[in-house]
Amino acid sequence: MKADLSPVIAATTQWLTRSFPASGGALASALCEVQARQAVTVAAWLRYPTAMDAALVGLAGPGGSARLDGVTGVDSGTDPDLDAPDDTDAWRTWVDEVVTSWAACLLADPDMASRAVTALAGGTHTTGAPAEFRRLLAPDETDRRAAALLRHPDLLAPVAELHRSHLLDRLRPDHTLTA
C-alpha cells in the first residue's frame, strides 16, 4: 500500500511559496515552487517514513498553519468574526508544521539537504522510480535568484528553528526510519 502524502506536500509547498515568494515573474515562481516542493517532499518522507505513518496523518490531519502564520506574521485569511479560515484558505489545514520547519532547514542548508536525501535511500517512499531532487541539492544561478527569499537562512530561521533539533535527530547515522 502506497500512502498518499500529496495533500500535505501540496499545502505545505503552497504555504512556503506564499510566505517566501519568488521575485521575477512566472518562470521564477515556477522554479521557486519546484524547489519548495522538493524540500517539502523530502521532509514529508522523512517525517512519515512508512505507509502507516502517512495513512495516520491522512486520517488525523497534519495540524494546519496557525502557529507558522503567527511565527512569520502571515495573514492566514481568518475572519475574526467567525474565527475560522475562509473557504479559499481551507488548504491551510493540510499544512504540516514539522514538515514546513524541516523543509526550511533543507532549503537553507545544502549539507543538511544532502544528508536528508541520503537518509531516504531504501525507504518505502523511494521504491520504484528514482526520485529527483536536483533543484534542492544543486540549484543553479537561475534557481537561486528565483528562490532568494525561500532559501535565505535569516528569513527562514524562525520557521526552521521550530523543529530543527528533531530533524537533526532524524538524520543521525544510527537513526532508522521506522514508525
C-alpha positions, 0 to 999 in steps of 0.5 A, spaced: 500 500 500 502 506 497 500 512 502 498 518 499 502 524 502 500 529 496 495 533 500 500 535 505 506 536 500 501 540 496 499 545 502 505 545 505 509 547 498 503 552 497 504 555 504 512 556 503 511 559 496 506 564 499 510 566 505 517 566 501 515 568 494 519 568 488 521 575 485 521 575 477 515 573 474 512 566 472 518 562 470 521 564 477 515 562 481 515 556 477 522 554 479 521 557 486 515 552 487 519 546 484 524 547 489 519 548 495 516 542 493 522 538 493 524 540 500 517 539 502 517 532 499 523 530 502 521 532 509 514 529 508 518 522 507 522 523 512 517 525 517 512 519 515 517 514 513 512 508 512 505 507 509 502 507 516 505 513 518 502 517 512 495 513 512 495 516 520 496 523 518 491 522 512 486 520 517 488 525 523 490 531 519 497 534 519 495 540 524 494 546 519 498 553 519 496 557 525 502 557 529 507 558 522 502 564 520 503 567 527 511 565 527 512 569 520 506 574 521 502 571 515 495 573 514 492 566 514 485 569 511 481 568 518 475 572 519 475 574 526 468 574 526 467 567 525 474 565 527 475 560 522 479 560 515 475 562 509 473 557 504 479 559 499 484 558 505 481 551 507 488 548 504 491 551 510 489 545 514 493 540 510 499 544 512 504 540 516 508 544 521 514 539 522 514 538 515 514 546 513 520 547 519 524 541 516 523 543 509 526 550 511 532 547 514 533 543 507 532 549 503 537 553 507 542 548 508 545 544 502 549 539 507 543 538 511 539 537 504 544 532 502 544 528 508 536 528 508 536 525 501 541 520 503 537 518 509 531 516 504 535 511 500 531 504 501 525 507 504 518 505 502 517 512 499 523 511 494 521 504 491 520 504 484 522 510 480 528 514 482 526 520 485 529 527 483 531 532 487 536 536 483 533 543 484 534 542 492 541 539 492 544 543 486 540 549 484 543 553 479 544 561 478 537 561 475 534 557 481 537 561 486 535 568 484 528 565 483 528 562 490 532 568 494 527 569 499 525 561 500 532 559 501 535 565 505 537 562 512 535 569 516 528 569 513 527 562 514 530 561 521 524 562 525 520 557 521 526 552 521 528 553 528 521 550 530 523 543 529 530 543 527 533 539 533 528 533 531 530 533 524 537 533 526 535 527 530 532 524 524 538 524 520 543 521 525 547 515 522 544 510 527 537 513 526 532 508 522 526 510 519 521 506 522 514 508 525 
